[in-house]
Amino acid sequence: MGLLIFWGIFVGMGGTPIQIGGPAPPFQTERVDGRPISLSDYHGKVIVLTFWATWCEPCKKEMPEIQAAYEQHKRDGLMVLAVNFGGDQDDVKAFMEKMGLTFPALMDRRAHISAQYGVVSLPVTFFIDRAGIIRERVVGGVLTEKGIGEAFLRYSPLSRQKMGLFKAD
């Protein structure tokens, strides 16, 4: 954890905190498999944007919960983007395979994306609605499958309507 704080100071993380209710900062990076990816690739979906590291114990605890929620809701428009903080590509790939994680792992080797989002500790997760607005920030390894599912329904009127929980005007 101390290394993360030192690294954050070194690269300028922890500047202005991200604004809940404001637009999610755009970014481009690569997946663990080397393919390019950007946040805008998933416009129109509810995005769980989680920042993590292979050495982070609370991150390890959350990942199965995130995977379960992803499996349950991906067909209805949930997308998980797992931004790895400064990790080695081979270690990240091995971690994802060992844990059985099927959502994209994104590489943030120089912590530029983390800095954009004001991340100073791990894990940190942002819920971004279908319009690209940040609706919630969750810190500290407390995510559950149920909690992610509830957030997905809160930020996805289309899913609430499909499930009969919300009537469109």
N, C-alpha and C positions, 0 to 999 in steps of 0.2 A: 504494500500500500504506500509506503514511504517513497518508493521508486516512482510510483504514479504521480504523486504530488510533486516530487522533484522534476520529473519529466514535464509535467504540466506547467510549472513555472518556467522551465527552460524553453518550451515551445510557445509559451504565451497563452496556455489554456486558462480558463477561469476568468476571462474578461467579462464582458457584459453577459449576464444570464439570458438565456433564450426566453422569449416572451410567449407565455401560454396565451392562446387566442390569436397569435400572429402566424404568419406564413412560415412553414418549415424551410430553413435555408437549403438551397439546392447544393448538390454535390455530385461529383463523378469520381469513381475509383475503379478498382478491379475486384472481381470475386476471387475466392481462394484458388479457383481453377485458371485464373489469368484473364478471363473474359471481362470486357468493360461493363460497367453498370452505373446507372445514375438514379437518383431519387425520382426524377421525372418519368422514368420508365414505368412507374407504378401509380401515376396520377389516376384518380378515380377509384382507387382501392383504399381501404383502411389499412394503415401501415403501423406495425409495431417495430419501431426503430430502437434496437437495444445495443448498448455499448458494453463490451465484455472483454475478458482476457482468459487465456487457457489456465493461468495460475490463480485465478480469482475463485475462491471457494464458494461465495454466494452466487457467483455466475454459474458454477457447475450445478448448484442446487436448482436454479431457475430453469436451466435449459430443457429438462424433460417436461416441465410445465408449459413452457413456450411451445415446444414441439407438439404436445397434445392439443393445445388450443389451435395451433396452425392446422393440424390434421382435421380437426372438427369444423373449422370455419373457412378454410381456403377456397372452397368451391363457391362460397357466398361473398368473396371479395376481400378476405383478410390476407395480408402479405406481411411476412416477417423478414426484416433485414437486420442481420447480426453483424455489427461493426466491431471487428477485432482491433483492440488497442495495441499497436506496436508489435504484434507477434510475428513469429517466423511462419512463412507460408506452409512448410511441411508439417510443423507442429499444429497449426490450425486445421489443416486437412485431416490429420490423424485424430485430433480431438472430435471433429464433426463426425467422422466415420465411427469412432468408438462409441460416441453417445447416440448414434442413429439419427442425427439431425439432418433434415432434408431441405430446410429453408436456406437461402443464400447466406454465406459468410463473406463479408466484405473486408478488405484489407485497409487498415488505416496506419500504415507503418510510421508516418511522421506526425501522426495525431492532428492532422489538419481538420478532419471532419469532427473529431472530438472537440477541438478548439471552437469550431463554428457553433457547436451546440452547448458550449460552456461546461463540458464534462470535466469534473475534478476528482471523481471517485467512481468506483465500479461496484456493481453494475448500475447503470442508469438506462431507463427505458422511456421513450416518448411515444405517445399515441397520436397519430396524425390522421385526421378525417379524410373523407373522399375528395374534399376540395383543397387539400394540402395545408390545412390549418392544424397547428399543434394544439391538442386539446388537454393533454395531461402529461405530467412528468412523474415517474416513479423511481425512487432511489433505494438501493440497498437490498436486493435479493428477496423481495417479498411477493413477487408475482406468483399467481397460481393459475391453473387452467381455467377455473371458474371465474376468477377476477378478470382475466384477459377476455374471456367470452362475454362477460357483462360489459366491459369497456367497448368491445367490438359492437355490441348491440346499441350502446349509447351513441356511438359515433357513426353509425351506419343506418340512416333512415330506410334505405332500400331493404336491408336485412330485417329490420323490425316490421316493415310492411309485409314482406314475404312470410314472416312467421305469425302474422295476424296481431302483432303487438302495437302497430301504428298504422293509422289510416292516412293516406295521402289526401291533400286538399283537392 
